[in-house]
Amino acid sequence: MSDENVLGRINELVDEEHKLRQQLASGEISTDEEHARLRSLEEALDQCWDLLRRRRSARSLGGDADDVPARAVGEVEGYLQ
């Protein structure tokens, strides 16, 4: 997966987030449905951003970005800020 693929996935997830907010505003989905799906989207976004940062880091250190695997959602979400 290339950086462009990861960025493309990020854009897809952001677009989906906007659609969810529109569906909530128009009454197509409930607040509970929106919150459940938003949580999933936020986790996927965090995972994508983590992968992109780690790929860039590997490249800057002379490594192969293609050798950097995506981390599990639980691992990414467990980071302390």
N, CA, C and O atoms as a Maestro MAE file, in Angstrom:
{
 s_m_m2io_version
 :::
 2.0.0
}

f_m_ct {
 s_m_title
 :::
 protein
 m_atom[324] {
  # First column is atom index #
  i_m_mmod_type
  r_m_x_coord
  r_m_y_coord
  r_m_z_coord
  i_m_residue_number
  s_m_chain_name
  s_m_pdb_residue_name
  s_m_pdb_atom_name
  i_m_atomic_number
  :::
  1 25 0.848 -1.176 0.000 1 A "MET " " N  " 7
  2 3 0.000 0.000 0.000 1 A "MET " " CA " 6
  3 2 0.894 1.240 0.000 1 A "MET " " C  " 6
  4 15 1.819 1.344 0.806 1 A "MET " " O  " 8
  5 25 0.621 2.159 -0.888 2 A "SER " " N  " 7
  6 3 1.413 3.380 -0.990 2 A "SER " " CA " 6
  7 2 0.823 4.481 -0.107 2 A "SER " " C  " 6
  8 15 -0.305 4.375 0.374 2 A "SER " " O  " 8
  9 25 1.608 5.531 0.092 3 A "ASP " " N  " 7
  10 3 1.111 6.682 0.849 3 A "ASP " " CA " 6
  11 2 -0.142 7.246 0.190 3 A "ASP " " C  " 6
  12 15 -1.072 7.675 0.873 3 A "ASP " " O  " 8
  13 25 -0.163 7.244 -1.141 4 A "GLU " " N  " 7
  14 3 -1.323 7.761 -1.863 4 A "GLU " " CA " 6
  15 2 -2.563 6.923 -1.575 4 A "GLU " " C  " 6
  16 15 -3.669 7.453 -1.466 4 A "GLU " " O  " 8
  17 25 -2.369 5.595 -1.452 5 A "ASN " " N  " 7
  18 3 -3.500 4.722 -1.108 5 A "ASN " " CA " 6
  19 2 -4.014 5.024 0.296 5 A "ASN " " C  " 6
  20 15 -5.222 5.063 0.526 5 A "ASN " " O  " 8
  21 25 -3.093 5.237 1.229 6 A "VAL " " N  " 7
  22 3 -3.484 5.537 2.605 6 A "VAL " " CA " 6
  23 2 -4.220 6.872 2.644 6 A "VAL " " C  " 6
  24 15 -5.257 6.993 3.297 6 A "VAL " " O  " 8
  25 25 -3.685 7.870 1.947 7 A "LEU " " N  " 7
  26 3 -4.356 9.174 1.909 7 A "LEU " " CA " 6
  27 2 -5.720 9.077 1.235 7 A "LEU " " C  " 6
  28 15 -6.669 9.740 1.654 7 A "LEU " " O  " 8
  29 25 -5.822 8.259 0.203 8 A "GLY " " N  " 7
  30 3 -7.113 8.039 -0.453 8 A "GLY " " CA " 6
  31 2 -8.120 7.428 0.505 8 A "GLY " " C  " 6
  32 15 -9.288 7.816 0.520 8 A "GLY " " O  " 8
  33 25 -7.664 6.465 1.308 9 A "ARG " " N  " 7
  34 3 -8.545 5.841 2.307 9 A "ARG " " CA " 6
  35 2 -8.980 6.865 3.352 9 A "ARG " " C  " 6
  36 15 -10.138 6.878 3.769 9 A "ARG " " O  " 8
  37 25 -8.051 7.720 3.775 10 A "ILE " " N  " 7
  38 3 -8.382 8.774 4.736 10 A "ILE " " CA " 6
  39 2 -9.471 9.669 4.159 10 A "ILE " " C  " 6
  40 15 -10.435 10.000 4.850 10 A "ILE " " O  " 8
  41 25 -9.323 10.058 2.908 11 A "ASN " " N  " 7
  42 3 -10.330 10.913 2.273 11 A "ASN " " CA " 6
  43 2 -11.684 10.221 2.187 11 A "ASN " " C  " 6
  44 15 -12.718 10.857 2.390 11 A "ASN " " O  " 8
  45 25 -11.687 8.913 1.886 12 A "GLU " " N  " 7
  46 3 -12.942 8.153 1.846 12 A "GLU " " CA " 6
  47 2 -13.624 8.153 3.214 12 A "GLU " " C  " 6
  48 15 -14.837 8.336 3.315 12 A "GLU " " O  " 8
  49 25 -12.829 7.948 4.258 13 A "LEU " " N  " 7
  50 3 -13.390 7.914 5.607 13 A "LEU " " CA " 6
  51 2 -13.949 9.273 6.017 13 A "LEU " " C  " 6
  52 15 -14.999 9.344 6.654 13 A "LEU " " O  " 8
  53 25 -13.259 10.343 5.659 14 A "VAL " " N  " 7
  54 3 -13.743 11.692 5.972 14 A "VAL " " CA " 6
  55 2 -15.038 11.973 5.212 14 A "VAL " " C  " 6
  56 15 -15.971 12.554 5.766 14 A "VAL " " O  " 8
  57 25 -15.096 11.559 3.943 15 A "ASP " " N  " 7
  58 3 -16.328 11.728 3.167 15 A "ASP " " CA " 6
  59 2 -17.488 10.972 3.810 15 A "ASP " " C  " 6
  60 15 -18.608 11.477 3.882 15 A "ASP " " O  " 8
  61 25 -17.208 9.763 4.273 16 A "GLU " " N  " 7
  62 3 -18.247 8.969 4.930 16 A "GLU " " CA " 6
  63 2 -18.713 9.644 6.221 16 A "GLU " " C  " 6
  64 15 -19.900 9.624 6.549 16 A "GLU " " O  " 8
  65 25 -17.775 10.236 6.941 17 A "GLU " " N  " 7
  66 3 -18.131 10.969 8.163 17 A "GLU " " CA " 6
  67 2 -19.078 12.122 7.844 17 A "GLU " " C  " 6
  68 15 -20.058 12.340 8.556 17 A "GLU " " O  " 8
  69 25 -18.788 12.849 6.789 18 A "HIS " " N  " 7
  70 3 -19.655 13.966 6.392 18 A "HIS " " CA " 6
  71 2 -21.048 13.465 6.000 18 A "HIS " " C  " 6
  72 15 -22.053 14.095 6.330 18 A "HIS " " O  " 8
  73 25 -21.102 12.330 5.294 19 A "LYS " " N  " 7
  74 3 -22.390 11.762 4.898 19 A "LYS " " CA " 6
  75 2 -23.212 11.360 6.126 19 A "LYS " " C  " 6
  76 15 -24.424 11.570 6.174 19 A "LYS " " O  " 8
  77 25 -22.531 10.779 7.113 20 A "LEU " " N  " 7
  78 3 -23.238 10.399 8.342 20 A "LEU " " CA " 6
  79 2 -23.858 11.608 9.017 20 A "LEU " " C  " 6
  80 15 -25.003 11.558 9.467 20 A "LEU " " O  " 8
  81 25 -23.115 12.676 9.085 21 A "ARG " " N  " 7
  82 3 -23.624 13.894 9.729 21 A "ARG " " CA " 6
  83 2 -24.821 14.452 8.953 21 A "ARG " " C  " 6
  84 15 -25.773 14.957 9.549 21 A "ARG " " O  " 8
  85 25 -24.765 14.357 7.631 22 A "GLN " " N  " 7
  86 3 -25.890 14.802 6.815 22 A "GLN " " CA " 6
  87 2 -27.110 13.901 7.029 22 A "GLN " " C  " 6
  88 15 -28.240 14.382 7.110 22 A "GLN " " O  " 8
  89 25 -26.869 12.593 7.119 23 A "GLN " " N  " 7
  90 3 -27.976 11.653 7.344 23 A "GLN " " CA " 6
  91 2 -28.627 11.907 8.696 23 A "GLN " " C  " 6
  92 15 -29.849 11.824 8.825 23 A "GLN " " O  " 8
  93 25 -27.821 12.213 9.697 24 A "LEU " " N  " 7
  94 3 -28.373 12.527 11.013 24 A "LEU " " CA " 6
  95 2 -29.206 13.806 10.941 24 A "LEU " " C  " 6
  96 15 -30.313 13.862 11.478 24 A "LEU " " O  " 8
  97 25 -28.679 14.817 10.287 25 A "ALA " " N  " 7
  98 3 -29.380 16.097 10.185 25 A "ALA " " CA " 6
  99 2 -30.714 15.960 9.446 25 A "ALA " " C  " 6
  100 15 -31.675 16.667 9.751 25 A "ALA " " O  " 8
  101 25 -30.764 15.047 8.477 26 A "SER " " N  " 7
  102 3 -32.001 14.874 7.708 26 A "SER " " CA " 6
  103 2 -32.923 13.823 8.316 26 A "SER " " C  " 6
  104 15 -33.989 13.544 7.767 26 A "SER " " O  " 8
  105 25 -32.527 13.241 9.439 27 A "GLY " " N  " 7
  106 3 -33.367 12.280 10.127 27 A "GLY " " CA " 6
  107 2 -33.328 10.872 9.551 27 A "GLY " " C  " 6
  108 15 -34.159 10.038 9.909 27 A "GLY " " O  " 8
  109 25 -32.375 10.591 8.661 28 A "GLU " " N  " 7
  110 3 -32.275 9.267 8.053 28 A "GLU " " CA " 6
  111 2 -31.727 8.221 9.019 28 A "GLU " " C  " 6
  112 15 -32.030 7.034 8.892 28 A "GLU " " O  " 8
  113 25 -30.921 8.662 9.985 29 A "ILE " " N  " 7
  114 3 -30.359 7.740 10.978 29 A "ILE " " CA " 6
  115 2 -30.511 8.367 12.359 29 A "ILE " " C  " 6
  116 15 -30.688 9.577 12.500 29 A "ILE " " O  " 8
  117 25 -30.438 7.516 13.364 30 A "SER " " N  " 7
  118 3 -30.558 8.006 14.737 30 A "SER " " CA " 6
  119 2 -29.197 8.460 15.261 30 A "SER " " C  " 6
  120 15 -28.156 8.174 14.670 30 A "SER " " O  " 8
  121 25 -29.231 9.162 16.364 31 A "THR " " N  " 7
  122 3 -27.999 9.603 17.010 31 A "THR " " CA " 6
  123 2 -27.156 8.408 17.417 31 A "THR " " C  " 6
  124 15 -25.933 8.433 17.279 31 A "THR " " O  " 8
  125 25 -27.798 7.365 17.915 32 A "ASP " " N  " 7
  126 3 -27.069 6.156 18.311 32 A "ASP " " CA " 6
  127 2 -26.363 5.516 17.120 32 A "ASP " " C  " 6
  128 15 -25.214 5.088 17.231 32 A "ASP " " O  " 8
  129 25 -27.049 5.450 15.986 33 A "GLU " " N  " 7
  130 3 -26.439 4.882 14.780 33 A "GLU " " CA " 6
  131 2 -25.247 5.724 14.332 33 A "GLU " " C  " 6
  132 15 -24.199 5.200 13.954 33 A "GLU " " O  " 8
  133 25 -25.434 7.041 14.385 34 A "GLU " " N  " 7
  134 3 -24.345 7.935 13.984 34 A "GLU " " CA " 6
  135 2 -23.146 7.756 14.907 34 A "GLU " " C  " 6
  136 15 -22.015 7.633 14.435 34 A "GLU " " O  " 8
  137 25 -23.379 7.741 16.209 35 A "HIS " " N  " 7
  138 3 -22.269 7.613 17.159 35 A "HIS " " CA " 6
  139 2 -21.522 6.297 16.995 35 A "HIS " " C  " 6
  140 15 -20.292 6.269 17.056 35 A "HIS " " O  " 8
  141 25 -22.250 5.215 16.788 36 A "ALA " " N  " 7
  142 3 -21.608 3.907 16.616 36 A "ALA " " CA " 6
  143 2 -20.731 3.898 15.362 36 A "ALA " " C  " 6
  144 15 -19.597 3.420 15.386 36 A "ALA " " O  " 8
  145 25 -21.268 4.427 14.285 37 A "ARG " " N  " 7
  146 3 -20.502 4.436 13.030 37 A "ARG " " CA " 6
  147 2 -19.352 5.434 13.112 37 A "ARG " " C  " 6
  148 15 -18.273 5.166 12.584 37 A "ARG " " O  " 8
  149 25 -19.557 6.570 13.759 38 A "LEU " " N  " 7
  150 3 -18.481 7.556 13.898 38 A "LEU " " CA " 6
  151 2 -17.316 6.982 14.682 38 A "LEU " " C  " 6
  152 15 -16.156 7.227 14.351 38 A "LEU " " O  " 8
  153 25 -17.621 6.221 15.718 39 A "ARG " " N  " 7
  154 3 -16.542 5.607 16.502 39 A "ARG " " CA " 6
  155 2 -15.699 4.697 15.617 39 A "ARG " " C  " 6
  156 15 -14.470 4.721 15.684 39 A "ARG " " O  " 8
  157 25 -16.349 3.910 14.805 40 A "SER " " N  " 7
  158 3 -15.650 3.012 13.898 40 A "SER " " CA " 6
  159 2 -14.812 3.801 12.882 40 A "SER " " C  " 6
  160 15 -13.675 3.435 12.586 40 A "SER " " O  " 8
  161 25 -15.381 4.869 12.363 41 A "LEU " " N  " 7
  162 3 -14.654 5.711 11.406 41 A "LEU " " CA " 6
  163 2 -13.442 6.370 12.058 41 A "LEU " " C  " 6
  164 15 -12.366 6.427 11.464 41 A "LEU " " O  " 8
  165 25 -13.619 6.865 13.273 42 A "GLU " " N  " 7
  166 3 -12.511 7.510 13.976 42 A "GLU " " CA " 6
  167 2 -11.373 6.530 14.244 42 A "GLU " " C  " 6
  168 15 -10.199 6.889 14.147 42 A "GLU " " O  " 8
  169 25 -11.723 5.303 14.579 43 A "GLU " " N  " 7
  170 3 -10.697 4.283 14.807 43 A "GLU " " CA " 6
  171 2 -9.946 3.980 13.510 43 A "GLU " " C  " 6
  172 15 -8.721 3.859 13.510 43 A "GLU " " O  " 8
  173 25 -10.680 3.859 12.417 44 A "ALA " " N  " 7
  174 3 -10.050 3.591 11.126 44 A "ALA " " CA " 6
  175 2 -9.167 4.758 10.699 44 A "ALA " " C  " 6
  176 15 -8.083 4.554 10.151 44 A "ALA " " O  " 8
  177 25 -9.635 5.987 10.951 45 A "LEU " " N  " 7
  178 3 -8.824 7.158 10.630 45 A "LEU " " CA " 6
  179 2 -7.542 7.188 11.456 45 A "LEU " " C  " 6
  180 15 -6.466 7.463 10.925 45 A "LEU " " O  " 8
  181 25 -7.653 6.910 12.741 46 A "ASP " " N  " 7
  182 3 -6.464 6.870 13.598 46 A "ASP " " CA " 6
  183 2 -5.477 5.826 13.094 46 A "ASP " " C  " 6
  184 15 -4.268 6.059 13.080 46 A "ASP " " O  " 8
  185 25 -5.991 4.692 12.685 47 A "GLN " " N  " 7
  186 3 -5.143 3.616 12.183 47 A "GLN " " CA " 6
  187 2 -4.432 4.057 10.891 47 A "GLN " " C  " 6
  188 15 -3.242 3.795 10.715 47 A "GLN " " O  " 8
  189 25 -5.157 4.716 10.005 48 A "CYS " " N  " 7
  190 3 -4.559 5.192 8.752 48 A "CYS " " CA " 6
  191 2 -3.493 6.262 9.005 48 A "CYS " " C  " 6
  192 15 -2.407 6.208 8.429 48 A "CYS " " O  " 8
  193 25 -3.804 7.227 9.862 49 A "TRP " " N  " 7
  194 3 -2.819 8.278 10.168 49 A "TRP " " CA " 6
  195 2 -1.574 7.689 10.816 49 A "TRP " " C  " 6
  196 15 -0.458 8.113 10.516 49 A "TRP " " O  " 8
  197 25 -1.755 6.717 11.698 50 A "ASP " " N  " 7
  198 3 -0.620 6.051 12.331 50 A "ASP " " CA " 6
  199 2 0.252 5.364 11.280 50 A "ASP " " C  " 6
  200 15 1.476 5.494 11.302 50 A "ASP " " O  " 8
  201 25 -0.374 4.641 10.372 51 A "LEU " " N  " 7
  202 3 0.368 3.955 9.326 51 A "LEU " " CA " 6
  203 2 1.124 4.952 8.453 51 A "LEU " " C  " 6
  204 15 2.292 4.734 8.132 51 A "LEU " " O  " 8
  205 25 0.470 6.035 8.072 52 A "LEU " " N  " 7
  206 3 1.111 7.032 7.228 52 A "LEU " " CA " 6
  207 2 2.317 7.650 7.928 52 A "LEU " " C  " 6
  208 15 3.370 7.807 7.310 52 A "LEU " " O  " 8
  209 25 2.182 8.003 9.212 53 A "ARG " " N  " 7
  210 3 3.315 8.572 9.969 53 A "ARG " " CA " 6
  211 2 4.467 7.580 10.053 53 A "ARG " " C  " 6
  212 15 5.627 7.956 9.886 53 A "ARG " " O  " 8
  213 25 4.152 6.320 10.310 54 A "ARG " " N  " 7
  214 3 5.194 5.307 10.451 54 A "ARG " " CA " 6
  215 2 5.871 5.011 9.114 54 A "ARG " " C  " 6
  216 15 7.073 4.750 9.076 54 A "ARG " " O  " 8
  217 25 5.124 5.047 8.032 55 A "ARG " " N  " 7
  218 3 5.710 4.858 6.692 55 A "ARG " " CA " 6
  219 2 6.669 5.996 6.381 55 A "ARG " " C  " 6
  220 15 7.770 5.765 5.881 55 A "ARG " " O  " 8
  221 25 6.259 7.208 6.671 56 A "ARG " " N  " 7
  222 3 7.124 8.372 6.419 56 A "ARG " " CA " 6
  223 2 8.365 8.324 7.294 56 A "ARG " " C  " 6
  224 15 9.458 8.670 6.847 56 A "ARG " " O  " 8
  225 25 8.203 7.904 8.518 57 A "SER " " N  " 7
  226 3 9.335 7.779 9.429 57 A "SER " " CA " 6
  227 2 10.321 6.735 8.923 57 A "SER " " C  " 6
  228 15 11.528 6.977 8.904 57 A "SER " " O  " 8
  229 25 9.823 5.596 8.520 58 A "ALA " " N  " 7
  230 3 10.698 4.534 7.997 58 A "ALA " " CA " 6
  231 2 11.487 5.040 6.790 58 A "ALA " " C  " 6
  232 15 12.686 4.790 6.672 58 A "ALA " " O  " 8
  233 25 10.810 5.742 5.907 59 A "ARG " " N  " 7
  234 3 11.458 6.269 4.707 59 A "ARG " " CA " 6
  235 2 12.542 7.281 5.072 59 A "ARG " " C  " 6
  236 15 13.627 7.276 4.492 59 A "ARG " " O  " 8
  237 25 12.238 8.151 6.041 60 A "SER " " N  " 7
  238 3 13.216 9.188 6.426 60 A "SER " " CA " 6
  239 2 14.446 8.581 7.102 60 A "SER " " C  " 6
  240 15 15.517 9.188 7.114 60 A "SER " " O  " 8
  241 25 14.288 7.379 7.664 61 A "LEU " " N  " 7
  242 3 15.407 6.693 8.307 61 A "LEU " " CA " 6
  243 2 16.104 5.722 7.360 61 A "LEU " " C  " 6
  244 15 16.963 4.946 7.777 61 A "LEU " " O  " 8
  245 25 15.728 5.770 6.078 62 A "GLY " " N  " 7
  246 3 16.361 4.928 5.072 62 A "GLY " " CA " 6
  247 2 15.757 3.544 4.949 62 A "GLY " " C  " 6
  248 15 16.305 2.685 4.259 62 A "GLY " " O  " 8
  249 25 14.634 3.321 5.611 63 A "GLY " " N  " 7
  250 3 13.969 2.022 5.551 63 A "GLY " " CA " 6
  251 2 12.988 1.947 4.397 63 A "GLY " " C  " 6
  252 15 12.792 2.912 3.659 63 A "GLY " " O  " 8
  253 25 12.388 0.802 4.259 64 A "ASP " " N  " 7
  254 3 11.397 0.565 3.218 64 A "ASP " " CA " 6
  255 2 10.005 0.745 3.812 64 A "ASP " " C  " 6
  256 15 9.586 -0.026 4.675 64 A "ASP " " O  " 8
  257 25 9.304 1.751 3.352 65 A "ALA " " N  " 7
  258 3 7.961 2.041 3.867 65 A "ALA " " CA " 6
  259 2 7.002 0.889 3.619 65 A "ALA " " C  " 6
  260 15 6.034 0.718 4.359 65 A "ALA " " O  " 8
  261 25 7.260 0.101 2.588 66 A "ASP " " N  " 7
  262 3 6.372 -1.025 2.284 66 A "ASP " " CA " 6
  263 2 6.486 -2.157 3.302 66 A "ASP " " C  " 6
  264 15 5.640 -3.050 3.338 66 A "ASP " " O  " 8
  265 25 7.521 -2.120 4.120 67 A "ASP " " N  " 7
  266 3 7.693 -3.126 5.165 67 A "ASP " " CA " 6
  267 2 6.945 -2.771 6.450 67 A "ASP " " C  " 6
  268 15 6.934 -3.555 7.399 67 A "ASP " " O  " 8
  269 25 6.322 -1.597 6.482 68 A "VAL " " N  " 7
  270 3 5.624 -1.131 7.687 68 A "VAL " " CA " 6
  271 2 4.175 -1.630 7.655 68 A "VAL " " C  " 6
  272 15 3.395 -1.222 6.795 68 A "VAL " " O  " 8
  273 25 3.822 -2.506 8.586 69 A "PRO " " N  " 7
  274 3 2.441 -3.009 8.605 69 A "PRO " " CA " 6
  275 2 1.517 -2.067 9.382 69 A "PRO " " C  " 6
  276 15 1.959 -1.298 10.235 69 A "PRO " " O  " 8
  277 25 0.246 -2.149 9.069 70 A "ALA " " N  " 7
  278 3 -0.743 -1.401 9.855 70 A "ALA " " CA " 6
  279 2 -0.841 -2.047 11.234 70 A "ALA " " C  " 6
  280 15 -0.801 -3.271 11.362 70 A "ALA " " O  " 8
  281 25 -0.969 -1.223 12.248 71 A "ARG " " N  " 7
  282 3 -1.152 -1.731 13.603 71 A "ARG " " CA " 6
  283 2 -2.629 -2.004 13.848 71 A "ARG " " C  " 6
  284 15 -3.504 -1.423 13.206 71 A "ARG " " O  " 8
  285 25 -2.878 -2.886 14.775 72 A "ALA " " N  " 7
  286 3 -4.258 -3.200 15.150 72 A "ALA " " CA " 6
  287 2 -4.921 -1.970 15.763 72 A "ALA " " C  " 6
  288 15 -4.255 -1.150 16.395 72 A "ALA " " O  " 8
  289 25 -6.214 -1.845 15.576 73 A "VAL " " N  " 7
  290 3 -6.951 -0.707 16.112 73 A "VAL " " CA " 6
  291 2 -6.744 -0.587 17.621 73 A "VAL " " C  " 6
  292 15 -6.538 0.515 18.128 73 A "VAL " " O  " 8
  293 25 -6.794 -1.696 18.336 74 A "GLY " " N  " 7
  294 3 -6.611 -1.669 19.782 74 A "GLY " " CA " 6
  295 2 -5.281 -1.093 20.196 74 A "GLY " " C  " 6
  296 15 -5.183 -0.404 21.211 74 A "GLY " " O  " 8
  297 25 -4.263 -1.371 19.418 75 A "GLU " " N  " 7
  298 3 -2.927 -0.837 19.707 75 A "GLU " " CA " 6
  299 2 -2.864 0.660 19.439 75 A "GLU " " C  " 6
  300 15 -2.320 1.420 20.240 75 A "GLU " " O  " 8
  301 25 -3.420 1.075 18.317 76 A "VAL " " N  " 7
  302 3 -3.413 2.501 17.965 76 A "VAL " " CA " 6
  303 2 -4.256 3.310 18.949 76 A "VAL " " C  " 6
  304 15 -3.861 4.396 19.372 76 A "VAL " " O  " 8
  305 25 -5.411 2.773 19.305 77 A "GLU " " N  " 7
  306 3 -6.308 3.487 20.213 77 A "GLU " " CA " 6
  307 2 -5.769 3.485 21.654 77 A "GLU " " C  " 6
  308 15 -6.233 4.273 22.478 77 A "GLU " " O  " 8
  309 25 -4.820 2.631 21.962 78 A "GLY " " N  " 7
  310 3 -4.276 2.553 23.299 78 A "GLY " " CA " 6
  311 2 -3.146 3.527 23.586 78 A "GLY " " C  " 6
  312 15 -2.627 3.557 24.702 78 A "GLY " " O  " 8
  313 25 -2.754 4.324 22.596 79 A "TYR " " N  " 7
  314 3 -1.672 5.281 22.797 79 A "TYR " " CA " 6
  315 2 -2.060 6.335 23.813 79 A "TYR " " C  " 6
  316 15 -3.215 6.757 23.872 79 A "TYR " " O  " 8
  317 25 -1.116 6.749 24.594 80 A "LEU " " N  " 7
  318 3 -1.330 7.876 25.489 80 A "LEU " " CA " 6
  319 2 -0.954 9.137 24.769 80 A "LEU " " C  " 6
  320 15 0.073 9.183 24.092 80 A "LEU " " O  " 8
  321 25 -1.756 10.153 24.900 81 A "GLN " " N  " 7
  322 3 -1.501 11.421 24.211 81 A "GLN " " CA " 6
  323 2 -0.655 12.334 25.055 81 A "GLN " " C  " 6
  324 15 -0.339 13.447 24.634 81 A "GLN " " O  " 8
  :::
 }
 m_bond[323] {
  # First column is bond index #
  i_m_from
  i_m_to
  i_m_order
  :::
  1 1 2 1
  2 2 3 1
  3 3 4 2
  4 3 5 1
  5 5 6 1
  6 6 7 1
  7 7 8 2
  8 7 9 1
  9 9 10 1
  10 10 11 1
  11 11 12 2
  12 11 13 1
  13 13 14 1
  14 14 15 1
  15 15 16 2
  16 15 17 1
  17 17 18 1
  18 18 19 1
  19 19 20 2
  20 19 21 1
  21 21 22 1
  22 22 23 1
  23 23 24 2
  24 23 25 1
  25 25 26 1
  26 26 27 1
  27 27 28 2
  28 27 29 1
  29 29 30 1
  30 30 31 1
  31 31 32 2
  32 31 33 1
  33 33 34 1
  34 34 35 1
  35 35 36 2
  36 35 37 1
  37 37 38 1
  38 38 39 1
  39 39 40 2
  40 39 41 1
  41 41 42 1
  42 42 43 1
  43 43 44 2
  44 43 45 1
  45 45 46 1
  46 46 47 1
  47 47 48 2
  48 47 49 1
  49 49 50 1
  50 50 51 1
  51 51 52 2
  52 51 53 1
  53 53 54 1
  54 54 55 1
  55 55 56 2
  56 55 57 1
  57 57 58 1
  58 58 59 1
  59 59 60 2
  60 59 61 1
  61 61 62 1
  62 62 63 1
  63 63 64 2
  64 63 65 1
  65 65 66 1
  66 66 67 1
  67 67 68 2
  68 67 69 1
  69 69 70 1
  70 70 71 1
  71 71 72 2
  72 71 73 1
  73 73 74 1
  74 74 75 1
  75 75 76 2
  76 75 77 1
  77 77 78 1
  78 78 79 1
  79 79 80 2
  80 79 81 1
  81 81 82 1
  82 82 83 1
  83 83 84 2
  84 83 85 1
  85 85 86 1
  86 86 87 1
  87 87 88 2
  88 87 89 1
  89 89 90 1
  90 90 91 1
  91 91 92 2
  92 91 93 1
  93 93 94 1
  94 94 95 1
  95 95 96 2
  96 95 97 1
  97 97 98 1
  98 98 99 1
  99 99 100 2
  100 99 101 1
  101 101 102 1
  102 102 103 1
  103 103 104 2
  104 103 105 1
  105 105 106 1
  106 106 107 1
  107 107 108 2
  108 107 109 1
  109 109 110 1
  110 110 111 1
  111 111 112 2
  112 111 113 1
  113 113 114 1
  114 114 115 1
  115 115 116 2
  116 115 117 1
  117 117 118 1
  118 118 119 1
  119 119 120 2
  120 119 121 1
  121 121 122 1
  122 122 123 1
  123 123 124 2
  124 123 125 1
  125 125 126 1
  126 126 127 1
  127 127 128 2
  128 127 129 1
  129 129 130 1
  130 130 131 1
  131 131 132 2
  132 131 133 1
  133 133 134 1
  134 134 135 1
  135 135 136 2
  136 135 137 1
  137 137 138 1
  138 138 139 1
  139 139 140 2
  140 139 141 1
  141 141 142 1
  142 142 143 1
  143 143 144 2
  144 143 145 1
  145 145 146 1
  146 146 147 1
  147 147 148 2
  148 147 149 1
  149 149 150 1
  150 150 151 1
  151 151 152 2
  152 151 153 1
  153 153 154 1
  154 154 155 1
  155 155 156 2
  156 155 157 1
  157 157 158 1
  158 158 159 1
  159 159 160 2
  160 159 161 1
  161 161 162 1
  162 162 163 1
  163 163 164 2
  164 163 165 1
  165 165 166 1
  166 166 167 1
  167 167 168 2
  168 167 169 1
  169 169 170 1
  170 170 171 1
  171 171 172 2
  172 171 173 1
  173 173 174 1
  174 174 175 1
  175 175 176 2
  176 175 177 1
  177 177 178 1
  178 178 179 1
  179 179 180 2
  180 179 181 1
  181 181 182 1
  182 182 183 1
  183 183 184 2
  184 183 185 1
  185 185 186 1
  186 186 187 1
  187 187 188 2
  188 187 189 1
  189 189 190 1
  190 190 191 1
  191 191 192 2
  192 191 193 1
  193 193 194 1
  194 194 195 1
  195 195 196 2
  196 195 197 1
  197 197 198 1
  198 198 199 1
  199 199 200 2
  200 199 201 1
  201 201 202 1
  202 202 203 1
  203 203 204 2
  204 203 205 1
  205 205 206 1
  206 206 207 1
  207 207 208 2
  208 207 209 1
  209 209 210 1
  210 210 211 1
  211 211 212 2
  212 211 213 1
  213 213 214 1
  214 214 215 1
  215 215 216 2
  216 215 217 1
  217 217 218 1
  218 218 219 1
  219 219 220 2
  220 219 221 1
  221 221 222 1
  222 222 223 1
  223 223 224 2
  224 223 225 1
  225 225 226 1
  226 226 227 1
  227 227 228 2
  228 227 229 1
  229 229 230 1
  230 230 231 1
  231 231 232 2
  232 231 233 1
  233 233 234 1
  234 234 235 1
  235 235 236 2
  236 235 237 1
  237 237 238 1
  238 238 239 1
  239 239 240 2
  240 239 241 1
  241 241 242 1
  242 242 243 1
  243 243 244 2
  244 243 245 1
  245 245 246 1
  246 246 247 1
  247 247 248 2
  248 247 249 1
  249 249 250 1
  250 250 251 1
  251 251 252 2
  252 251 253 1
  253 253 254 1
  254 254 255 1
  255 255 256 2
  256 255 257 1
  257 257 258 1
  258 258 259 1
  259 259 260 2
  260 259 261 1
  261 261 262 1
  262 262 263 1
  263 263 264 2
  264 263 265 1
  265 265 266 1
  266 266 267 1
  267 267 268 2
  268 267 269 1
  269 269 270 1
  270 270 271 1
  271 271 272 2
  272 271 273 1
  273 273 274 1
  274 274 275 1
  275 275 276 2
  276 275 277 1
  277 277 278 1
  278 278 279 1
  279 279 280 2
  280 279 281 1
  281 281 282 1
  282 282 283 1
  283 283 284 2
  284 283 285 1
  285 285 286 1
  286 286 287 1
  287 287 288 2
  288 287 289 1
  289 289 290 1
  290 290 291 1
  291 291 292 2
  292 291 293 1
  293 293 294 1
  294 294 295 1
  295 295 296 2
  296 295 297 1
  297 297 298 1
  298 298 299 1
  299 299 300 2
  300 299 301 1
  301 301 302 1
  302 302 303 1
  303 303 304 2
  304 303 305 1
  305 305 306 1
  306 306 307 1
  307 307 308 2
  308 307 309 1
  309 309 310 1
  310 310 311 1
  311 311 312 2
  312 311 313 1
  313 313 314 1
  314 314 315 1
  315 315 316 2
  316 315 317 1
  317 317 318 1
  318 318 319 1
  319 319 320 2
  320 319 321 1
  321 321 322 1
  322 322 323 1
  323 323 324 2
  :::
 }
}
